């Protein structure tokens, strides 16, 4: 199985076949409803469209104002804008780009596995796991930046590992640094790549310390330069490099549970009882540690790239934990952990392949490995197929059937674009109608409290913003659109709270929302 080697250095044809299969599958899955949409998607697409219009990278337009974007890194939106120059609309561009990146990332996984194992089976299975995993599938059908991040991350790490194998290789270092820099410019969590690259050079480059320090300086300078320009731009516009702020939240137990939960879902379905998931994860980790130890002690393989993968996994997870504790950032989910899954898949096959070759003769080792790989492959393919059928039937996020066929959304499309609109779903209205709208005043500071504040403290600006909204509704013929389908925005006042705070009169009611005007 894993012992099969190619007699040539040519790229395995089956990897190209899997890549094309992945492209055609995602194209078919997203054909009925388009690319999946979320609140982040609204900002990415708005920034791309603003760039094409000469407005620069901007947030979704509000009534009478459009603000520059700075909450997200710019590279994904810049790529979408580049596609726009060829006449591809940003939403369709996100779909096309991420589908092509899906094929590219499948190929990249196979290429890396083949480079370090020379096993066609290892490269095939690495690509198959990337093709069929929900952790990877989900991010490629959404208008998100993760597919672009994964591509430049692992291309950069692969080039960096190649640089470590040669005496000097400055071109490899430059290209690796630029690739990692573009990954960082795609997602802020890419800062973990700088740590990973620097540690890899210090640990594995067989040259005097001063030479290694110079290489680290080159890596850091090139990889950080694009993001530094972005930070300077934000500082000049907003007085701060990003919207992130210090907000110490020492309680990370829930995030650790989420980390375990999603890791266990990579091994068994979500419906598996917790006790069984704990047992499976424990056995898997013990087996992986045993295999890793045997392979390392054998001294038969170059461990540089597997160690680089582990360094990246630890850096990436550590970055999310730190931002959670000190900045109250997003918790773990498949989206946040998708690069970890990609790295973990590569590590698994880079370690298992030499272990397979060491396991000669009769015994339980090879049958167990075959059984494990078959069970995971069948499980992944089955879950991937069910997920694909569900997405094809109902779509994802705001691009789903519920929103695309919404009565209130259809009504908003008919209204004039210059009419002031306040809503609890400005991102939804922008994505589905293209019309500018303003979010209703938030009760809590969402940048400070990422969970409902138990003390129910109101933002000091809340009362003033309510008064301003009341004035716009009364004097400018504005409307307030309350969407029933948005359930998770705890920082907004409820519909009942709005009616108590602002004189409102329902003028049109739908099953999925209500349109209000000022007045009682």
C-alpha positions as CSV (number, residue, x, y, z in Angstrom):
1,X,0.0,0.0,0.0
2,X,2.2,2.9,1.3
3,X,5.3,1.0,0.0
4,X,4.5,1.7,-3.7
5,X,7.0,4.0,-5.3
6,X,7.1,5.6,-8.7
7,X,10.1,5.0,-10.9
8,X,10.0,8.6,-12.1
9,X,9.6,12.0,-10.5
10,X,6.6,12.8,-12.5
11,X,3.5,14.0,-10.7
12,X,1.0,11.2,-10.1
13,X,-1.8,11.4,-12.6
14,X,-4.4,10.3,-10.0
15,X,-3.9,13.5,-8.1
16,X,-4.8,15.5,-11.1
17,X,-7.9,13.4,-11.5
18,X,-8.9,14.0,-7.9
19,X,-8.3,17.7,-8.3
20,X,-10.6,17.8,-11.3
21,X,-13.2,15.7,-9.6
22,X,-13.2,18.2,-6.6
23,X,-13.6,21.1,-9.0
24,X,-16.5,19.6,-10.8
25,X,-18.2,18.4,-7.6
26,X,-18.1,21.9,-6.0
27,X,-19.2,23.5,-9.2
28,X,-22.2,21.3,-9.3
29,X,-22.9,21.7,-5.5
30,X,-22.9,25.5,-5.8
31,X,-24.7,25.8,-9.1
32,X,-28.2,26.1,-7.8
33,X,-27.7,28.8,-5.2
34,X,-24.2,30.2,-5.7
35,X,-21.3,30.7,-3.3
36,X,-22.3,30.5,0.4
37,X,-22.6,33.9,2.1
38,X,-22.0,35.1,5.7
39,X,-21.4,38.4,7.5
40,X,-17.7,38.2,6.7
41,X,-18.6,37.7,3.0
42,X,-20.4,41.0,2.9
43,X,-17.2,42.9,3.9
44,X,-15.0,40.9,1.5
45,X,-17.3,41.4,-1.5
46,X,-18.0,45.1,-0.7
47,X,-14.2,45.8,-0.5
48,X,-13.7,44.1,-3.9
49,X,-16.5,46.1,-5.5
50,X,-15.3,49.3,-3.9
51,X,-11.8,48.8,-5.3
52,X,-13.3,48.3,-8.8
53,X,-15.3,51.5,-8.5
54,X,-12.3,53.5,-7.4
55,X,-13.5,53.9,-3.8
56,X,-10.8,51.7,-2.4
57,X,-11.3,48.9,0.0
58,X,-14.6,49.8,1.7
59,X,-17.1,48.3,4.1
60,X,-20.7,47.5,3.0
61,X,-22.4,50.9,2.3
62,X,-24.6,52.5,4.9
63,X,-27.2,55.2,4.2
64,X,-25.3,58.3,3.2
65,X,-21.9,57.0,4.1
66,X,-19.3,54.4,3.0
67,X,-16.4,53.7,5.4
68,X,-13.0,52.1,4.6
69,X,-12.5,48.5,5.5
70,X,-10.0,47.6,8.2
71,X,-11.5,44.8,10.1
72,X,-10.1,42.2,7.7
73,X,-6.9,41.8,5.8
74,X,-7.2,42.9,2.2
75,X,-5.7,40.3,-0.1
76,X,-8.8,38.1,-0.7
77,X,-10.8,41.2,-1.7
78,X,-7.9,42.4,-3.9
79,X,-7.9,39.0,-5.7
80,X,-11.6,39.3,-6.2
81,X,-11.2,42.8,-7.6
82,X,-8.6,41.5,-9.9
83,X,-11.1,39.0,-11.3
84,X,-13.5,41.8,-11.6
85,X,-11.3,43.5,-14.2
86,X,-12.1,40.6,-16.4
87,X,-15.8,41.1,-16.0
88,X,-16.4,38.5,-13.3
89,X,-18.8,39.9,-10.6
90,X,-17.4,39.7,-7.1
91,X,-19.8,37.1,-5.8
92,X,-19.3,34.8,-8.8
93,X,-15.6,35.5,-8.6
94,X,-15.5,34.2,-5.0
95,X,-17.3,31.1,-6.2
96,X,-14.9,30.6,-9.1
97,X,-11.8,31.4,-7.1
98,X,-12.5,29.1,-4.2
99,X,-13.5,26.2,-6.5
100,X,-10.3,26.5,-8.4
101,X,-8.4,26.8,-5.1
102,X,-10.1,23.6,-4.0
103,X,-8.5,21.8,-6.9
104,X,-5.2,23.5,-6.3
105,X,-5.2,22.6,-2.6
106,X,-6.0,19.0,-3.4
107,X,-3.1,18.9,-5.8
108,X,-0.8,20.7,-3.3
109,X,-1.5,18.1,-0.6
110,X,-0.8,15.3,-3.0
111,X,2.3,17.0,-4.3
112,X,3.8,17.5,-0.8
113,X,3.0,14.0,0.3
114,X,4.6,12.6,-2.9
115,X,7.6,14.7,-2.6
116,X,8.4,13.4,0.9
117,X,7.2,9.8,0.7
118,X,7.6,8.9,-3.0
119,X,4.5,6.8,-2.5
120,X,1.6,7.1,-4.9
121,X,-0.8,5.7,-2.3
122,X,0.3,8.3,0.3
123,X,-0.2,11.2,-2.2
124,X,-3.5,9.8,-3.4
125,X,-4.9,9.3,0.2
126,X,-3.7,12.8,1.3
127,X,-5.5,14.4,-1.7
128,X,-8.6,12.2,-1.1
129,X,-8.8,13.2,2.6
130,X,-8.6,16.9,1.5
131,X,-11.2,16.3,-1.2
132,X,-13.7,14.7,1.1
133,X,-13.3,16.3,4.5
134,X,-16.1,18.6,5.7
135,X,-13.5,20.8,7.4
136,X,-12.1,21.6,3.9
137,X,-15.2,21.4,1.9
138,X,-17.1,23.9,3.9
139,X,-14.6,26.7,3.6
140,X,-14.3,26.3,-0.2
141,X,-18.0,26.8,-0.9
142,X,-18.2,30.0,1.2
143,X,-17.1,33.5,0.2
144,X,-14.3,33.3,2.7
145,X,-10.5,33.8,2.6
146,X,-9.5,30.5,4.1
147,X,-8.9,28.6,0.8
148,X,-6.5,31.4,-0.3
149,X,-4.8,31.3,3.1
150,X,-4.3,27.6,3.0
151,X,-2.8,27.7,-0.5
152,X,-0.2,30.3,0.2
153,X,0.5,28.9,3.7
154,X,1.4,25.4,2.5
155,X,3.1,26.5,-0.7
156,X,5.2,28.8,1.5
157,X,6.1,26.1,4.0
158,X,6.9,23.7,1.2
159,X,9.3,26.2,-0.3
160,X,10.8,27.0,3.0
161,X,11.5,23.3,3.6
162,X,13.1,23.1,0.2
163,X,15.3,26.1,1.2
164,X,16.4,24.3,4.3
165,X,17.7,21.4,2.2
166,X,20.2,23.5,0.1
167,X,23.3,25.3,1.0
168,X,22.1,28.8,0.3
169,X,19.1,29.0,-2.0
170,X,18.2,32.6,-1.6
171,X,15.5,32.5,-4.4
172,X,13.7,29.7,-2.5
173,X,13.8,31.8,0.7
174,X,12.5,34.9,-1.1
175,X,9.6,33.0,-2.7
176,X,8.8,31.2,0.5
177,X,8.8,34.5,2.4
178,X,6.6,36.2,-0.2
179,X,4.1,33.3,-0.1
180,X,3.9,33.3,3.7
181,X,3.5,37.1,3.5
182,X,0.5,36.8,1.2
183,X,-1.0,34.2,3.5
184,X,-0.6,36.7,6.4
185,X,-2.1,39.4,4.2
186,X,-5.1,37.1,3.8
187,X,-5.7,36.3,7.5
188,X,-4.4,37.9,10.6
189,X,-3.8,34.5,12.1
190,X,-1.1,34.1,9.5
191,X,1.2,35.8,12.1
192,X,1.7,32.2,13.3
193,X,3.6,31.5,10.0
194,X,6.3,34.0,10.9
195,X,7.0,32.2,14.1
196,X,6.9,28.8,12.3
197,X,9.3,29.9,9.6
198,X,11.8,31.6,12.0
199,X,11.9,28.5,14.3
200,X,12.3,26.2,11.3
201,X,15.3,28.1,10.1
202,X,16.9,28.3,13.5
203,X,16.4,24.6,14.1
204,X,17.2,23.1,10.8
205,X,19.4,25.3,8.7
206,X,22.9,23.8,9.0
207,X,24.9,27.0,8.9
208,X,26.4,29.3,11.6
209,X,24.0,31.1,13.8
210,X,24.7,34.5,12.3
211,X,23.8,33.1,8.8
212,X,20.6,31.7,10.3
213,X,19.8,35.0,12.0
214,X,20.2,36.7,8.6
215,X,17.8,34.3,7.0
216,X,15.3,34.9,9.7
217,X,15.7,38.6,9.2
218,X,15.1,38.2,5.4
219,X,12.0,36.0,6.1
220,X,10.5,38.4,8.6
221,X,11.2,41.5,6.5
222,X,9.6,40.1,3.3
223,X,6.7,38.3,5.0
224,X,5.8,41.2,7.3
225,X,6.2,44.0,4.7
226,X,2.8,43.7,3.0
227,X,0.9,43.6,6.3
228,X,3.0,46.5,7.7
229,X,1.7,48.6,4.7
230,X,-1.8,47.6,5.6
231,X,-1.3,48.5,9.3
232,X,0.1,51.9,8.4
233,X,-2.9,52.6,6.1
234,X,-5.3,51.7,8.9
235,X,-3.3,53.7,11.4
236,X,-3.5,56.8,9.3
237,X,-7.3,56.3,8.7
238,X,-8.5,55.1,12.0
239,X,-5.7,55.7,14.5
240,X,-5.1,52.0,15.1
241,X,-3.8,49.1,12.9
242,X,-6.8,46.8,13.3
243,X,-10.2,46.8,15.0
244,X,-8.9,44.3,17.5
245,X,-8.5,45.6,21.1
246,X,-7.2,44.3,24.3
247,X,-9.9,42.6,26.3
248,X,-8.7,40.0,28.8
249,X,-11.0,37.0,29.1
250,X,-9.2,34.3,31.2
251,X,-12.0,31.7,30.9
252,X,-11.0,29.5,27.9
253,X,-12.6,26.2,29.0
254,X,-15.3,26.5,26.4
255,X,-12.7,27.0,23.7
256,X,-10.7,24.0,24.8
257,X,-13.9,22.0,24.6
258,X,-14.6,23.3,21.1
259,X,-11.0,22.4,20.1
260,X,-11.5,18.8,21.3
261,X,-15.0,18.6,19.8
262,X,-13.9,19.5,16.3
263,X,-10.8,17.3,16.4
264,X,-13.0,14.4,17.4
265,X,-15.4,15.2,14.5
266,X,-12.5,14.7,12.1
267,X,-12.4,11.0,13.3
268,X,-16.0,10.2,14.0
269,X,-19.4,11.7,13.0
270,X,-20.9,14.4,15.2
271,X,-23.7,12.2,16.3
272,X,-21.2,9.9,18.1
273,X,-21.7,9.9,21.9
274,X,-19.2,11.9,23.9
275,X,-17.7,9.0,25.8
276,X,-17.0,7.1,22.6
277,X,-15.5,10.2,21.0
278,X,-13.1,10.6,24.0
279,X,-12.1,6.9,23.7
280,X,-11.5,7.2,19.9
281,X,-9.5,10.4,20.2
282,X,-7.4,9.0,23.1
283,X,-6.6,5.8,21.1
284,X,-5.8,7.8,18.0
285,X,-3.4,10.2,19.8
286,X,-1.7,7.3,21.6
287,X,-1.3,5.4,18.3
288,X,0.1,8.5,16.5
289,X,2.6,9.2,19.3
290,X,3.7,5.5,19.1
291,X,4.1,5.6,15.3
292,X,5.9,9.0,15.4
293,X,8.3,7.7,18.0
294,X,9.1,4.6,16.0
295,X,9.7,6.6,12.9
296,X,11.9,9.2,14.6
297,X,14.0,6.6,16.3
298,X,14.5,4.7,13.1
299,X,16.3,7.7,11.6
300,X,15.2,6.6,8.1
301,X,13.4,9.8,7.2
302,X,14.1,13.5,7.1
303,X,11.8,14.9,9.9
304,X,12.2,18.6,8.9
305,X,8.9,19.0,7.1
306,X,6.8,16.9,9.6
307,X,8.3,19.1,12.4
308,X,7.5,22.2,10.5
309,X,3.9,21.0,10.2
310,X,3.8,20.4,14.0
311,X,5.3,23.9,14.6
312,X,2.6,25.4,12.4
313,X,-0.2,23.5,14.2
314,X,1.0,24.6,17.6
315,X,1.5,28.2,16.4
316,X,-1.9,28.4,14.8
317,X,-3.8,27.0,17.7
318,X,-1.7,29.1,20.1
319,X,-2.5,32.2,18.1
320,X,-6.2,31.6,18.4
321,X,-6.0,30.8,22.1
322,X,-4.0,34.0,22.7
323,X,-6.4,36.2,20.7
324,X,-9.4,34.5,22.5
325,X,-7.9,35.3,25.9
326,X,-6.5,38.7,25.3
327,X,-8.8,40.1,22.5
328,X,-12.0,38.1,22.8
329,X,-11.7,36.8,19.3
330,X,-13.7,34.1,17.5
331,X,-13.8,30.6,19.0
332,X,-12.6,27.4,17.4
333,X,-14.7,25.8,14.6
334,X,-14.0,24.0,11.3
335,X,-13.3,27.3,9.6
336,X,-10.7,28.3,12.1
337,X,-9.1,24.9,12.3
338,X,-9.2,24.0,8.6
339,X,-5.4,24.9,8.2
340,X,-4.8,22.6,11.2
341,X,-6.7,19.8,9.5
342,X,-4.7,20.3,6.3
343,X,-1.4,20.2,8.2
344,X,-2.5,17.3,10.3
345,X,-3.4,15.2,7.2
346,X,0.0,15.8,5.7
347,X,1.7,14.9,8.9
348,X,-0.3,11.7,9.3
349,X,0.7,10.4,5.9
350,X,4.3,11.6,6.1
351,X,4.7,9.6,9.3
352,X,2.5,6.6,8.5
353,X,4.2,5.9,5.2
354,X,7.7,5.1,6.6
355,X,6.1,3.2,9.5
356,X,4.3,1.0,6.9
357,X,7.6,0.3,5.2
358,X,9.2,-0.6,8.5
359,X,6.4,-3.0,9.3
360,X,7.6,-6.0,7.3
361,X,6.3,-9.6,7.8
362,X,3.2,-11.0,9.4
363,X,1.6,-9.1,12.3
364,X,-1.3,-6.8,13.2
365,X,0.3,-3.5,12.2
366,X,-0.5,-3.4,8.5
367,X,-4.1,-4.8,8.8
368,X,-4.8,-2.2,11.4
369,X,-3.4,0.6,9.3
370,X,-5.5,-0.5,6.3
371,X,-8.6,-0.8,8.4
372,X,-8.1,2.7,9.9
373,X,-7.5,4.3,6.5
374,X,-10.5,2.5,4.9
375,X,-12.8,3.5,7.8
376,X,-11.8,7.1,7.7
377,X,-11.9,7.3,3.9
378,X,-15.4,5.7,3.7
379,X,-16.6,7.9,6.6
380,X,-15.3,11.1,4.9
381,X,-16.7,10.2,1.5
382,X,-20.1,9.4,3.0
383,X,-20.3,12.5,5.1
384,X,-19.0,14.6,2.3
385,X,-21.7,13.2,-0.1
386,X,-24.5,13.9,2.4
387,X,-23.3,17.4,3.0
388,X,-23.0,18.1,-0.7
389,X,-26.5,16.9,-1.4
390,X,-27.8,19.2,1.4
391,X,-25.9,22.2,0.1
392,X,-27.1,21.6,-3.4
393,X,-30.7,21.4,-2.2
394,X,-30.8,24.4,0.2
395,X,-27.6,26.4,-0.2
396,X,-25.4,27.8,2.5
397,X,-25.8,30.9,4.7
398,X,-27.5,33.9,3.2
399,X,-27.3,32.3,-0.2
400,X,-29.6,29.5,1.0
401,X,-33.1,28.8,-0.1
402,X,-34.6,30.5,3.0
403,X,-33.0,33.8,2.2
404,X,-33.1,33.7,-1.6
405,X,-36.9,33.1,-1.5
406,X,-37.6,35.5,1.4
407,X,-40.7,37.6,1.0
408,X,-39.3,40.6,2.9
409,X,-36.0,40.5,0.9
410,X,-38.0,40.5,-2.3
411,X,-39.9,43.6,-1.0
412,X,-36.7,45.4,-0.1
413,X,-35.4,44.9,-3.6
414,X,-38.4,46.9,-4.9
415,X,-37.7,50.0,-2.7
416,X,-35.7,52.9,-3.9
417,X,-32.0,52.8,-3.0
418,X,-31.9,56.3,-1.6
419,X,-34.3,55.6,1.2
420,X,-32.7,55.3,4.6
421,X,-32.9,51.8,6.0
422,X,-32.1,50.6,9.5
423,X,-32.0,46.9,10.2
424,X,-30.7,44.1,12.4
425,X,-29.2,42.5,9.2
426,X,-27.4,45.1,7.2
427,X,-25.0,42.5,5.8
428,X,-28.0,40.4,4.7
429,X,-29.6,43.3,2.9
430,X,-26.4,44.3,1.2
431,X,-25.6,40.7,0.0
432,X,-29.1,39.9,-1.2
433,X,-30.4,43.3,-2.5
434,X,-27.2,45.4,-3.0
435,X,-28.9,48.3,-1.2
436,X,-27.2,50.3,1.5
437,X,-28.5,50.0,5.1
438,X,-27.4,50.9,8.6
439,X,-27.4,48.5,11.5
440,X,-29.7,49.4,14.4
441,X,-27.8,50.7,17.4
442,X,-26.1,48.0,19.4
443,X,-26.7,47.8,23.1
444,X,-23.3,46.2,23.8
445,X,-19.8,46.8,22.5
446,X,-19.4,43.7,20.3
447,X,-15.6,44.3,20.1
448,X,-15.4,44.2,23.9
449,X,-18.0,41.6,24.8
450,X,-18.0,38.6,22.5
451,X,-20.7,36.9,24.7
452,X,-23.7,38.5,26.3
453,X,-22.6,40.7,29.2
454,X,-24.2,39.3,32.4
455,X,-24.4,42.8,33.9
456,X,-26.3,44.0,30.8
457,X,-24.2,47.2,30.6
458,X,-25.2,49.5,27.7
459,X,-22.8,51.3,25.5
460,X,-22.6,54.9,26.4
461,X,-23.4,55.9,22.8
462,X,-26.5,53.7,22.7
463,X,-29.1,56.3,23.8
464,X,-27.7,59.0,21.4
465,X,-27.7,56.5,18.5
466,X,-31.3,55.6,19.2
467,X,-32.2,59.3,19.1
468,X,-30.4,59.7,15.8
469,X,-32.2,56.7,14.3
470,X,-35.5,58.1,15.5
471,X,-34.8,61.4,13.8
472,X,-33.8,59.8,10.5
473,X,-36.9,57.7,10.5
474,X,-39.1,60.6,11.2
475,X,-37.5,63.3,9.0
476,X,-36.1,61.4,6.1
477,X,-38.9,58.9,5.4
478,X,-36.7,56.0,6.6
479,X,-37.8,52.5,7.4
480,X,-36.7,49.9,9.9
481,X,-36.5,46.3,8.7
482,X,-36.5,43.6,11.4
483,X,-35.5,40.2,10.1
484,X,-36.8,37.2,12.1
485,X,-34.3,34.8,10.6
486,X,-31.4,36.4,12.5
487,X,-31.2,34.8,15.9
488,X,-27.7,35.2,17.2
489,X,-27.0,39.0,17.4
490,X,-27.5,39.3,21.1
491,X,-25.8,42.8,21.0
492,X,-28.8,44.2,19.2
493,X,-32.0,45.2,21.0
494,X,-34.9,42.8,20.4
495,X,-37.9,43.8,18.3
496,X,-40.0,44.5,21.4
497,X,-37.2,46.6,22.9
498,X,-37.1,48.7,19.7
499,X,-40.8,49.3,19.8
500,X,-40.6,50.4,23.4
501,X,-37.6,52.7,22.7
502,X,-38.7,54.3,19.4
503,X,-42.2,55.0,18.2
504,X,-42.7,52.5,15.4
505,X,-45.6,51.6,13.2
506,X,-45.6,48.3,11.3
507,X,-46.5,49.0,7.7
508,X,-45.8,45.6,6.1
509,X,-45.6,42.2,7.9
510,X,-44.1,39.0,6.4
511,X,-43.6,35.6,7.7
512,X,-39.9,36.3,8.0
513,X,-39.8,39.9,9.1
514,X,-41.5,43.3,9.5
515,X,-41.0,46.7,7.9
516,X,-41.6,49.6,10.3
517,X,-42.0,53.4,9.9
518,X,-41.7,56.1,12.6
519,X,-44.9,56.7,14.5
520,X,-47.2,54.9,16.9
